[in-house]
Structures are given as C-alpha cells and as structure tokens.
Amino acid sequence: RPLLAWTRAELRAELEDAGIDWVADATNDDDGPDRNYLRNAVLPIVEERWPGYRSAALHSLGWLDHAADAVEQQAANDRSALTRRRGASLKPSGLEAGEAVLDRAAWLALPEARALEVLRAWLRPDPPPGYGQLAEFRDQCRQAGADRTPCLVDAAYRLHAWRDVLWLDRGPETPGDWAVETESDAIAGARRHVDLPAGLGRIGWRSLSGRITIGALEPGDRLRLHSGGPRRKAAELLREAGLPPWRRHRVPALRIDGELRALGSRWQDPMLVDAGLCWTGAPDDLLPYVCRQPT
C-alpha cells in the first residue's frame, strides 16, 4: 500500500538506481484473471485517453480514506452512546461491569446509515453481513411486536433484539439437546465434578447420590426452591432473571434420578443445601443472570 502511488516504471527506475534486483512474477502476464486483464489491457488504454487519470484516482482514494475514518469514528461514538450494561459478571478478580448491550429505541432513532455502521462496528472483528441483511434486521426490529425476537444469524455470531435492547452472542451455538450423565457409583467419596460440553464449564459437588444427569432444560420443567413450597417453572425463573430465551437451554439443569434439582448453582432444591453444588467456568454471557452476586 505505501507504493500504490508509484507506477511500475518508477519502481523499476528506483530499484535500478539502487542496484537492487527484483523477481518478476510470471503470472502477472497472464490476462486470464480479471485483475491482470485490467492492469495489462484496459488501464493502458485509459491512460492513453486520460494521462492524468492515475493521480486523480489516487487523490479520490485519499479523500475516501478520510471519509472512511470519519465514518468509523462516528460509529464508535454512536456505539458508546448506545451501550448499556446488564447485570454484573462475577470473575476471579471480583465484580466487573456487566454485559454490553445496545439501547434498541435509541438505535432505531438513528439515521439508517449510522445505525447500520454501529452494527458493523459492533460485529468486528468478525466480517459483518451485507447492508441488505443489516437493513432487513433493522426493519424487523422496528416492526416486531413485544412477543417477537428478531435475529440475524451467522456462523460466528448471533444478533438478537429482545425487550428494549440488542444482544450479541459470539461463537458457535450450543445444541439444544445437550446432556451428560454420571452413574451413582462414580460420585461417592471425595469432591467430584462433571465437565460440560460446548464451553459451558463444569458442575462440581461434595455429596450427591443417585443417577446424575446434567443437560438442557426440557419443556414443563419445574423446580422446588423452598422446603414445602410449590414447584416453580424453570423457564419462568430464567425469564425473571433477565436471561434471554435463546440462551436458556445453555443453563445446566441437574437432575437426580430424573427429577430436576438445580439450575446452574443459583437455583437449587432444598435437598441440595449440603451438597456443595458449584458451577464454574460459566460463559461470560450467562454469568450476570445465573450466578449469585456478592452483597
């Protein structure tokens, strides 16, 4: 790029004056590729007709670079103004700022070009989708009712609109039917743990007995939180905690002999009060909603 403004003749002259040899790539003479055809066949004709085209084009590119810098700066400013923090993440170093999300209403109030640039900036370093897909997502966010969750899905990320904010999930999606099982004869004695799939960390305990199954929530799951109390709908507990619906299947549901006894380590059946249940290594996008926070 530093040499884009130089012609081939100028580069050769500099090398010759400096006594530096060079290697010519023979494929550059093949007019099959469009780039070579443009350079070898088309541009010489353009230069013959308009001798100053090169300097004019480079001048325009310089202005485009400045314009691109200004657009990126505006997008960074807009993103900063729209960013909200949800909950707080508990990490080894202590309590840190919660998950970054974008204010949905304020984002929709931006002119379309600025709104789409905010998303492009937010998605980096992953390659953003085309403007058509981003514009369609914005239209869906504007038109969606309260019961709808517009989303833009890519292999590297998932962009959602839920409630009053925009959410960004990165990395591959967790299967909706994941599960691991530990037989009762493998959990006696010292403290045990089970490694969970899909980067969900591990579940550990001091004492449990029975057939242990840990996996995704199932429709209709209920959990007792207080001795003698009613069983609460598991999905309702996660909703009240503010956990978006597309993440709820990632919260480890621990069952003993087929009965739901815990969701992660935040919601537990009273029978586990002395079990020492602990969920470690939970993904950052789940921590603010499913782990207890210090008082």
NUPAKOL-619117 format. One record per residue: y, z negated, x negated of N, C-alpha, C in turn; residue in three letters. Coordinates in pm, whole numbers, padded with zeros to 5 digits, always signed. Atoms other than C-alpha are relative to their C-alpha. Last residue first. Example, Ala and Ser with C-alpha at 12.3 -4.5 7.8 and 13.67 -1.06 7.14 Angstrom:
// NUPAKOL-619117
-00119+00006+00082-00106-00714-01367+00109-00073+00077ser;-00119+00000-00089-00450-00780-01230+00120+00000-00090ala;
// end
This chain:
// NUPAKOL-619117
-00112+00054-00077-00841-04863+02367+00103-00058-00095thr;-00034+00139+00031-01076-04632+02178+00118-00048+00082pro;-00114+00010+00091-01189-04316+02360+00031-00147-00030gln;-00091+00111-00028-01531-04265+02513+00110-00006-00104arg;+00018+00114+00090-01680-03923+02460+00101-00109+00035cys;+00133+00060-00018-01732-03660+02733-00025-00117-00095val;+00040+00019-00138-01388-03514+02802-00129-00081+00016tyr;-00100+00072-00080-01189-03514+02480-00048-00040+00137pro;-00033+00138+00035-01502-03440+02274+00101-00068+00091leu;+00058+00093-00098-01620-03126+02455+00047-00144-00023leu;-00051-00032-00132-01404-02862+02282-00064-00084+00111asp;-00137+00046-00023-01458-03033+01946+00048+00027+00142asp;-00104-00099+00031-01834-02982+01959+00139-00051+00038pro;-00037-00080-00117-02045-03302+01972+00109+00100-00037ala;-00011-00142+00032-02170-03410+01630+00033+00087+00119gly;-00082-00030+00116-02291-03748+01751+00003+00150-00024thr;-00007-00146+00019-02420-03862+02090+00096+00027-00116trp;-00119-00050+00068-02522-04228+02090-00011+00151-00018cys;-00010-00146-00009-02766-04431+02302+00132+00047-00062leu;-00075-00049+00115-02804-04786+02177+00015+00150-00002gly;+00072-00108+00069-03083-04856+02426+00073+00050-00123ala;+00042+00049+00132-02950-05196+02533-00068+00108-00083asp;-00105+00082+00058-02745-05075+02831-00036-00049-00140val;-00014-00036+00141-02992-04794+02903+00100-00088-00074leu;+00124+00033+00070-03116-04941+03235+00007+00032-00150met;+00000+00137+00049-02755-04939+03354-00126-00037-00077pro;+00066+00087-00097-02773-04556+03377+00000-00142-00058asp;+00138+00046+00021-02534-04396+03132-00046-00086+00116gln;+00052+00043-00129-02216-04186+03143-00147-00037-00017trp;-00108+00062-00078-02022-04161+02816-00050-00055+00132arg;+00007+00145+00019-02313-04102+02577+00109-00072+00079ser;-00057+00029+00129-02394-03745+02675-00018-00148-00029gly;-00072-00123+00031-02479-03755+03042+00073-00024-00130leu;-00125+00001+00077-02742-04026+03090+00056+00141-00008ala;-00042+00135+00039-03044-04137+03294+00131-00001-00077arg;-00124-00004+00076-03157-03832+03492+00049-00142-00028leu;-00114+00059-00072-03517-03889+03605+00123+00002-00089glu;-00053-00089-00102-03795-03654+03483+00122-00051+00073gly;+00104-00028-00099-03992-03919+03295+00056+00079+00118asp;+00117+00079+00037-03672-04018+03120-00101+00015+00111ile;+00091+00041-00108-03400-03759+03145-00115-00079-00060arg;+00121+00066+00049-03100-03708+02916-00081-00050+00119leu;+00051+00082-00110-02841-03450+03026-00134-00059-00045ala;+00141+00036-00003-02667-03322+02716-00034-00092+00116pro;+00007+00145+00012-02324-03173+02802-00147-00042+00010val;+00017+00036+00142-02343-02800+02735-00009-00150-00022arg;+00143-00010+00033-02405-02710+03102-00027-00038-00145his;+00075+00117-00046-02059-02847+03180-00148+00007-00035arg;+00047+00081+00113-01870-02599+02964-00098-00108+00042arg;+00085-00082+00087-01823-02320+03222-00049-00076-00123trp;+00135-00025-00052-01704-02574+03482-00090+00079-00094pro;+00007-00128-00072-01407-02701+03278-00144+00033+00040pro;+00079-00097+00076-01429-03071+03183-00012+00129+00080leu;-00082-00114+00039-01142-03264+03343-00075+00105-00079gly;-00040+00019+00139-01321-03600+03352+00086+00115-00050ala;-00102+00104+00002-01325-03577+03732+00050-00026-00142glu;-00124-00057-00056-01511-03247+03703+00112-00102-00005arg;-00057-00088+00101-01770-03399+03470+00130+00064+00049leu;-00047+00084+00111-01835-03688+03708+00067+00086-00107leu;-00125+00062-00042-01853-03446+04002+00057-00088-00110glu;-00105-00101+00011-02115-03232+03827+00136-00058+00038ala;-00033-00018+00141-02329-03542+03781+00114+00101-00018ala;+00029-00137+00040-02318-03629+04150+00046+00021-00144lys;-00112-00094-00005-02305-04007+04170-00047+00140-00039arg;+00010-00104+00100-02606-04226+04251+00114+00100+00020arg;+00052-00130-00043-02509-04530+04452-00012+00095-00119pro;-00098-00092-00056-02476-04878+04306-00062+00133+00039gly;-00006+00011-00145-02746-05141+04263+00097+00095+00066gly;+00121+00058-00056-02677-05163+03892+00016-00022+00150ser;-00009+00144-00014-02384-04938+03814-00127-00052+00067his;-00084+00056+00105-02370-04582+03680+00009-00152+00004leu;-00045+00133-00038-02654-04418+03875+00077-00061-00117arg;+00016+00104+00101-02676-04045+03805+00054-00132+00052leu;-00078+00120-00030-02722-03743+04030-00034-00108-00102arg;+00022+00118+00084-02836-03388+03954+00092-00115+00041asp;+00034+00119-00078-02803-03152+04252-00025-00125-00082gly;-00069+00016-00129-02816-02833+04048-00048-00125+00074pro;+00065-00079-00104-02956-02896+03698+00073-00022+00132glu;+00003+00052-00136-02760-03013+03397-00074+00095+00093leu;-00116-00029-00085-02855-02873+03058-00016-00066+00137ala;-00033-00140-00024-03108-03035+02830+00122+00014+00088gly;-00146-00014+00009-03261-03353+02695+00032+00147+00016ile;-00041-00140-00004-03616-03453+02793+00152+00003-00002thr;-00144-00027+00012-03764-03789+02697+00023+00152+00000ile;-00011-00139+00041-04112-03887+02821+00148+00040+00003arg;+00028-00100-00100-04121-04264+02836+00012+00140-00058gly;+00143-00020-00021-03971-04545+02636-00020+00098+00114ser;+00025-00067-00126-03631-04584+02480-00151+00014+00014leu;+00124+00027-00074-03511-04810+02203+00002+00074+00133ser;+00079+00104+00064-03259-04760+01924-00132-00020+00071arg;+00019+00123-00076-03107-04429+02028-00078-00101-00083trp;+00078+00105+00065-02983-04096+01894-00008-00124+00087gly;+00005+00120-00082-02867-03766+02051-00089-00102-00072ile;+00128+00071-00015-02772-03486+01814+00019-00122+00089arg;+00011+00129+00067-02505-03220+01769-00137-00062+00016gly;-00040+00109-00090-02441-02946+02025-00018-00138-00062leu;-00113+00073+00057-02441-02662+01770+00047-00117+00083gly;-00129-00065-00027-02658-02434+01985+00119-00081-00049ala;-00024-00140+00039-02964-02660+01985+00145+00041+00020pro;-00019-00088-00115-02981-03041+01992+00027+00142-00047leu;-00099-00104+00028-03127-03253+01713+00006+00097+00117asp;+00046-00136-00029-03314-03551+01853+00115+00095-00030val;-00099-00097-00049-03267-03901+01718-00068+00133+00025his;+00041-00140-00002-03466-04214+01648+00116+00089+00042arg;-00094-00087-00071-03395-04575+01549-00040+00147-00015arg;-00138-00006+00049-03703-04756+01430+00085+00098+00080ala;-00037+00052+00130-04017-04824+01634+00147+00012-00032gly;+00017+00144+00018-04147-04605+01914+00049-00042-00138ala;-00126+00071-00005-03995-04265+01977-00014-00151-00019ile;-00085-00034+00115-04265-04015+01882+00127-00084-00005ala;+00058+00058+00122-04539-04162+02105+00082+00031-00124asp;-00021+00145+00010-04316-04103+02409-00056-00057-00129ser;+00106+00077-00062-04301-03726+02360+00018-00150-00027glu;+00062+00089+00097-03969-03568+02275-00105-00083+00072thr;+00082+00108-00055-03835-03269+02465-00062-00080-00114glu;+00091+00048+00104-03558-03017+02405-00074-00120+00057val;+00067+00129-00016-03374-02810+02666-00083-00030-00123ala;+00050+00059+00124-03145-02507+02704-00063-00137+00027trp;+00126+00070-00028-03122-02340+03044-00059-00067-00124asp;-00012+00091-00112-02760-02223+03050-00125-00080+00029gly;+00085-00038-00114-02772-02074+02704+00007-00103+00111pro;+00123+00079-00005-02474-02181+02488-00083+00043+00119thr;+00019+00083-00118-02217-01904+02438-00132-00075-00008glu;+00096-00047-00100-02150-01772+02090-00016-00099+00115pro;+00140+00006+00039-01834-01877+01907-00091+00047+00112gly;+00041-00091+00107-01489-01956+02042-00149-00017-00030arg;+00125+00044+00062-01372-02105+02371-00040+00103-00104asp;+00063-00092+00095-01009-02060+02476-00123-00066-00061leu;+00092+00064+00093-00857-02220+02786-00062+00106-00090trp;+00091-00097+00059-00555-02117+02993-00081-00070-00108leu;-00009-00037+00141-00389-02386+03204-00095+00115-00033val;-00136-00040+00036-00299-02498+03557+00014+00047-00144asp;-00106+00093-00039-00644-02512+03716+00134+00053-00049arg;+00053+00100-00093-00871-02279+03527+00105-00106+00022trp;-00111+00062-00072-00788-01957+03342-00061-00094+00103ala;+00011+00039-00142-01051-01864+03088+00134-00049+00053his;-00132+00044-00045-01067-01679+02753-00006-00024+00150leu;-00010-00011-00146-01412-01651+02600+00132-00061+00041arg;-00083+00096-00073-01461-01587+02229-00010+00025+00149tyr;-00055+00103+00087-01661-01408+01957+00078-00107+00075ala;+00107+00066+00075-01896-01196+02169+00053-00117-00082ala;+00032-00077+00119-01610-01123+02410-00111-00075-00074asp;+00114+00037+00082-01537-01244+02762-00019+00098-00114val;+00008-00117+00087-01207-01243+02950-00102-00034-00106leu;+00042+00014+00140-01213-01491+03236-00002+00135-00069cys;-00003-00127+00075-01060-01551+03578-00042-00022-00145pro;-00017+00026+00143-01172-01880+03737-00003+00132-00075thr;+00043-00107+00090-01135-01870+04116+00029-00038-00145arg;+00145+00013+00023-01126-02160+04361-00053+00105-00096asp;+00029+00127+00069-00746-02202+04343-00148-00015-00034ala;-00018+00120-00079-00692-01837+04428-00042-00123-00078gly;+00116+00083-00030-00660-01562+04169+00037-00121+00084ala;+00047-00019-00137-00371-01315+04193-00109-00097+00041gln;-00111+00005-00095-00165-01406+03886-00051+00000+00145arg;-00056+00136+00002-00464-01489+03668+00111-00016+00103cys;+00097+00087-00066-00634-01165+03772+00051-00144+00007gln;-00008-00029-00143-00322-00967+03680-00096-00090+00078asp;-00124+00060-00049-00313-01138+03340+00016+00024+00150arg;+00021+00145-00005-00679-01054+03278+00125-00069+00056phe;+00086+00024-00115-00609-00690+03367-00026-00150+00017glu;-00083-00015-00120-00316-00682+03125-00081-00027+00126ala;-00088+00116-00007-00536-00821+02847+00087+00005+00125leu;+00081+00116-00037-00806-00564+02918+00087-00125+00013gln;+00047-00018-00138-00556-00277+02917-00079-00119+00048gly;-00103+00046-00093-00382-00410+02605-00044+00014+00145tyr;-00110-00091-00022-00701-00372+02408+00098-00054+00102gly;+00033-00120-00078-00914-00668+02309+00122+00089+00015pro;-00030+00010-00143-00816-00905+02027-00044+00126+00074pro;-00069-00121-00049-00997-00897+01692+00027-00012+00150pro;+00091-00094-00065-01086-01257+01598+00078+00121+00051asp;+00023-00124+00075-00839-01412+01354-00101+00095+00062pro;+00023-00022+00142-00662-01429+01593-00065-00123-00064arg;+00138-00042+00027-00717-01496+01963-00027+00024-00148leu;+00090+00113-00023-00398-01699+02009-00144+00035-00040trp;-00020+00097+00107-00179-01427+01853-00100-00116+00011ala;+00046-00063+00124-00324-01161+02082+00013-00096-00118arg;+00146+00002+00001-00281-01394+02379-00056+00061-00128leu;+00041+00140+00017+00085-01455+02296-00152-00009-00006val;-00006+00029+00143+00133-01080+02249-00038-00145-00028glu;+00120-00055+00063+00010-01028+02604+00000-00025-00149leu;+00117+00076-00042+00271-01266+02745-00127+00051-00067ala;+00003+00126+00075+00549-01108+02539-00123-00082+00036arg;+00021-00030+00141+00473-00759+02670-00009-00129-00082ala;+00139-00036+00031+00429-00884+03027-00023+00022-00149glu;+00016-00146-00014+00763-01064+03049-00138+00040-00050pro;-00051-00084+00109+00696-01439+03055-00006+00147+00037leu;-00142-00025-00019+00656-01621+03387+00060+00084-00112ala;-00017-00107-00099+00278-01585+03374+00147+00034+00022leu;+00047-00124+00062+00273-01790+03053+00019+00118+00095trp;-00103-00042+00094+00489-02062+03211-00039+00131-00069ala;-00117-00046-00075+00252-02081+03507+00109+00050-00093ala;+00027-00125-00072-00060-02099+03290+00124+00055+00070arg;-00052+00020-00135+00053-02356+03035-00007+00132+00076asp;-00130-00060-00031-00163-02281+02732+00037-00024+00146leu;+00011-00096-00109-00440-02500+02591+00140+00055+00028val;-00116-00082-00030-00472-02695+02264-00034+00100+00110ala;+00021-00144+00002-00743-02960+02265+00127+00075+00039glu;+00103-00062-00082-00638-03314+02193-00001+00151-00010gly;-00055-00074-00113-00437-03457+01906-00110+00074+00074ala;-00085-00113+00034-00640-03688+01685+00049+00069+00126glu;-00040-00073-00119-00791-04037+01722+00099+00111-00038leu;-00074+00071-00103-00959-04155+01404+00035+00091+00117gly;-00130+00047+00052-01065-04003+01074+00082-00076+00103ser;+00018+00108+00099-01428-03985+01186+00131-00057-00053pro;+00066-00050+00120-01318-03784+01493-00013-00114-00101lys;+00037+00111+00086-01228-03877+01851-00081+00053-00117leu;+00129-00014+00066-01052-03584+02015-00024-00118-00093ser;-00010+00028+00143-00774-03655+02261-00138+00005-00060ala;+00084+00106+00052-00715-03541+02619+00029-00027-00146gly;+00085+00061-00102-00557-03204+02689-00087-00107-00064arg;+00115+00070+00056-00267-03092+02472-00075-00072+00111arg;+00014+00136-00053-00022-02827+02591-00123-00063-00064arg;+00116+00082+00034+00093-02511+02417+00010-00140+00061thr;+00095+00004-00111+00343-02287+02598-00114-00098-00023leu;-00066+00053-00119+00641-02346+02365-00098-00019+00116ala;-00034+00139+00025+00426-02304+02054+00062-00064+00124ser;+00125+00076-00003+00278-01983+02192+00027-00148-00020arg;+00044+00012-00139+00622-01847+02269-00127-00085+00010asp;-00092+00091-00069+00747-01921+01918-00043-00023+00144asn;+00025+00135+00052+00439-01763+01758+00089-00102+00069ala;+00126+00045-00057+00471-01457+01984-00033-00143-00047ala;-00025+00033-00140+00839-01422+01891-00127-00054+00066gln;-00076+00124-00002+00749-01440+01522+00029-00045+00142gln;+00089+00110+00036+00477-01179+01563+00073-00135+00003glu;+00090+00022-00113+00713-00945+01749-00093-00118-00028val;-00079+00066-00105+00981-00984+01480-00088-00032+00121ala;-00026+00137+00043+00729-00908+01205+00075-00077+00108asp;+00126+00073-00016+00611-00600+01396+00017-00145-00041ala;+00018+00025-00143+00972-00480+01428-00127-00081+00025ala;-00095+00104-00040+01027-00522+01054-00017-00036+00147his;+00045+00124+00061+00709-00325+00982+00091-00116+00038asp;+00110+00048-00082+00817-00058+01229-00057-00130-00055leu;-00057+00062-00119+01151-00027+01048-00110-00055+00091trp;-00065+00124+00041+00969+00032+00721+00060-00073+00119gly;+00104+00101+00016+00742+00283+00888+00058-00133-00042leu;+00037+00046-00135+01049+00476+01004-00108-00109-00008ser;-00113+00079-00050+01179+00496+00646-00033-00058+00138his;+00008+00130+00066+00835+00609+00529+00113-00092+00045leu;+00113+00073-00059+00839+00887+00789-00012-00139-00062ala;-00037+00041-00136+01188+00998+00688-00111-00083+00064ala;-00093+00112+00012+01092+00995+00319+00044-00050+00137ser;+00068+00117+00057+00787+01208+00392+00093-00121-00009arg;+00074+00076-00103+00955+01451+00631-00058-00130-00056tyr;-00034+00142+00004+01218+01557+00378-00081-00087+00095gly;+00019+00060+00133+01071+01899+00300+00027-00151-00004pro;-00098+00110+00003+01043+01994+00669-00018-00077-00131trp;-00097-00021-00109+00873+02338+00702+00111-00105-00005arg;-00066-00129+00023+00694+02331+00366+00108+00024+00105glu;-00096+00017+00108+00624+01960+00405+00074+00130-00030glu;-00112+00080-00052+00461+02018+00742+00108-00013-00107val;-00074-00089-00088+00245+02296+00595+00122-00072+00057ile;-00072-00099+00082+00141+02070+00306+00081+00097+00083pro;-00124+00053+00055+00069+01796+00562+00071+00096-00095leu;-00110+00009-00097-00184+02000+00760+00131-00044-00066val;-00031-00124-00071-00440+02130+00512+00127-00009+00085ala;+00014-00123+00080-00509+01877+00237+00049+00125+00070asn;-00068+00007+00129-00382+01547+00385+00000+00135-00073arg;-00143+00022-00023-00472+01617+00750+00076+00004-00134leu;-00054-00124-00055-00806+01767+00653+00150-00012+00023tyr;-00015-00097+00109-00880+01468+00431+00061+00130+00049asn;-00103+00049+00092-00810+01219+00707+00024+00100-00113arg;-00134-00027-00054-01002+01422+00964+00109-00042-00098asp;-00061+00117-00064-01319+01420+00752+00143+00029+00044pro;+00073+00039-00121-01459+01768+00692+00059-00122+00068gly;-00087-00002-00117-01188+01883+00452-00073-00035+00130asp;+00079-00042-00116-01389+01776+00148+00087-00009+00125asp;-00019-00144-00018-01154+01763-00148-00079+00055+00117asp;-00135-00024-00051-01119+01384-00130+00027+00149+00024asn;+00003-00010-00146-01498+01361-00161+00138+00024+00059thr;+00032-00136-00044-01468+01449-00531+00001+00014+00151ala;+00111+00008-00095-01296+01117-00603-00025+00139+00058asp;-00025-00072-00125-01076+01182-00906-00125-00007+00088ala;+00121-00062-00055-01103+00920-01178+00035+00064+00133val;+00037+00038-00136-00797+00833-01382-00126+00073+00041trp;+00086-00098-00066-00679+00834-01743-00033-00050+00141asp;+00110+00062-00075-00383+00629-01859-00080+00109+00070ile;+00125-00025+00071-00158+00768-02132-00121-00063+00065gly;+00051+00127+00053+00148+00602-01982-00130+00018-00077ala;-00100+00056+00091+00329+00934-01937-00050-00128-00066asp;-00002-00082+00121+00011+01083-01791+00100-00053-00102glu;+00122+00029+00076-00030+00797-01547-00003+00078-00131leu;-00010+00134+00056+00332+00823-01433-00122-00033-00087glu;-00100-00003+00108+00307+01201-01390+00013-00136-00066ala;+00060-00064+00117-00016+01167-01194+00097+00002-00117arg;+00098+00092+00057+00143+00916-00956-00064+00059-00126leu;-00073+00108+00067+00447+01137-00902-00096-00099-00065glu;-00059-00054+00124+00229+01441-00828+00073-00109-00078ala;+00107-00014+00097+00022+01244-00575+00054+00049-00134arg;+00081-00121-00021+00338+01139-00398-00109+00005-00105thr;+00013-00092+00112+00459+00781-00410-00082+00122+00042trp;-00120-00082+00007+00580+00593-00102-00007+00104-00113ala;-00004-00097-00109+00231+00464-00031+00120+00094-00009leu;-00021-00136+00053+00209+00305-00377+00008+00105+00111leu;-00124-00007+00080+00255-00062-00276+00033+00141-00049pro;-00122+00000-00081+00000+00000+00000+00127+00000-00084arg;
// end
